[in-house]
Amino acid sequence: ATIVTLAEGLSGKVSTANNDLKFVVLTFPVGQMARVNQHLNIYRAGLKVGEVNVTGPQREDSIVADITAGEAKASDEGRDK
């Protein structure tokens, strides 16, 4: 198992996206979790497609975030860098 350092940045997958209600559910690897009020960029195939603000609630390895710009869909990537 590799240890992920914060220097590499936080990265999670969009497991659920609802563009009508402007929210996503992000799922993170064990040992990583976004903080409430953290701003993340959403990427699809390496291109930035949206921005989210983490709001919670958190359940196990997943946390809810509001879409603040652009869009998101399941399997997109949420990153802090």
Backbone torsions as a table, in degrees:
resi	resn	phi	psi	omega
1	ALA	NA	134.4	178.3
2	THR	-91.3	143.8	176.0
3	ILE	-91.4	125.3	179.8
4	VAL	-95.0	123.8	178.9
5	THR	-93.5	155.3	179.4
6	LEU	-63.4	-24.2	180.0
7	ALA	-61.8	-30.4	179.8
8	GLU	-76.1	-14.6	179.8
9	GLY	94.7	158.4	-179.2
10	LEU	-90.8	137.5	-179.5
11	SER	-144.8	126.0	177.5
12	GLY	-134.4	166.0	179.3
13	LYS	-104.3	143.1	173.1
14	VAL	-76.0	114.8	179.2
15	SER	-92.4	-29.6	177.3
16	THR	-141.4	139.8	175.7
17	ALA	-136.7	135.3	175.0
18	ASN	-129.8	98.7	-176.7
19	ASN	-73.7	-24.5	177.0
20	ASP	-67.8	-44.3	-179.5
21	LEU	-92.9	0.7	173.4
22	LYS	59.8	49.5	172.6
23	PHE	-146.2	159.2	174.4
24	VAL	-132.4	159.8	167.8
25	VAL	-112.8	122.7	-179.8
26	LEU	-103.7	136.4	177.5
27	THR	-114.9	130.1	-175.6
28	PHE	-112.8	153.9	174.0
29	PRO	-63.1	156.8	177.7
30	VAL	-55.0	133.4	178.2
31	GLY	92.2	-6.5	176.1
32	GLN	-121.7	144.3	174.6
33	MET	-162.0	135.7	174.9
34	ALA	-70.8	153.7	176.0
35	ARG	-94.1	154.3	173.2
36	VAL	-60.7	139.3	-176.5
37	ASN	75.1	4.8	176.9
38	GLN	-77.2	140.7	179.5
39	HIS	-96.8	128.1	178.1
40	LEU	-126.3	149.9	173.8
41	ASN	-97.8	144.8	179.6
42	ILE	-103.9	128.7	-178.8
43	TYR	-120.6	142.7	174.3
44	ARG	-130.4	120.9	-179.3
45	ALA	53.4	37.9	176.3
46	GLY	84.4	-5.1	-179.7
47	LEU	-107.3	137.8	179.0
48	LYS	-72.2	125.2	-178.7
49	VAL	-119.0	-10.2	-178.5
50	GLY	-171.3	176.7	177.2
51	GLU	-137.2	144.9	178.1
52	VAL	-133.6	157.5	173.4
53	ASN	-120.9	121.4	-176.5
54	VAL	-69.1	127.0	-178.0
55	THR	-118.0	-23.8	-171.3
56	GLY	81.6	176.0	5.7
57	PRO	-74.2	162.8	175.8
58	GLN	-102.9	138.5	173.3
59	ARG	-134.6	112.0	-177.1
60	GLU	53.7	-115.9	-175.2
61	ASP	-96.9	14.2	-178.9
62	SER	-122.9	151.8	179.0
63	ILE	-147.7	148.2	-178.2
64	VAL	-89.0	142.8	177.0
65	ALA	-139.2	145.5	177.1
66	ASP	-88.0	137.2	175.0
67	ILE	-77.6	121.1	-178.5
68	THR	-104.8	-18.0	178.1
69	ALA	-157.5	148.3	176.3
70	GLY	69.9	-141.7	-175.6
71	GLU	-148.4	176.3	177.0
72	ALA	-152.7	153.8	170.8
73	LYS	-143.5	161.8	-177.9
74	ALA	-53.8	139.6	-179.5
75	SER	83.5	-3.9	170.0
76	ASP	-65.5	166.3	-178.6
77	GLU	-112.5	135.2	175.5
78	GLY	-105.4	123.8	-177.4
79	ARG	-133.8	152.9	179.1
80	ASP	-92.5	-0.5	179.1
81	LYS	-129.2	NA	NA
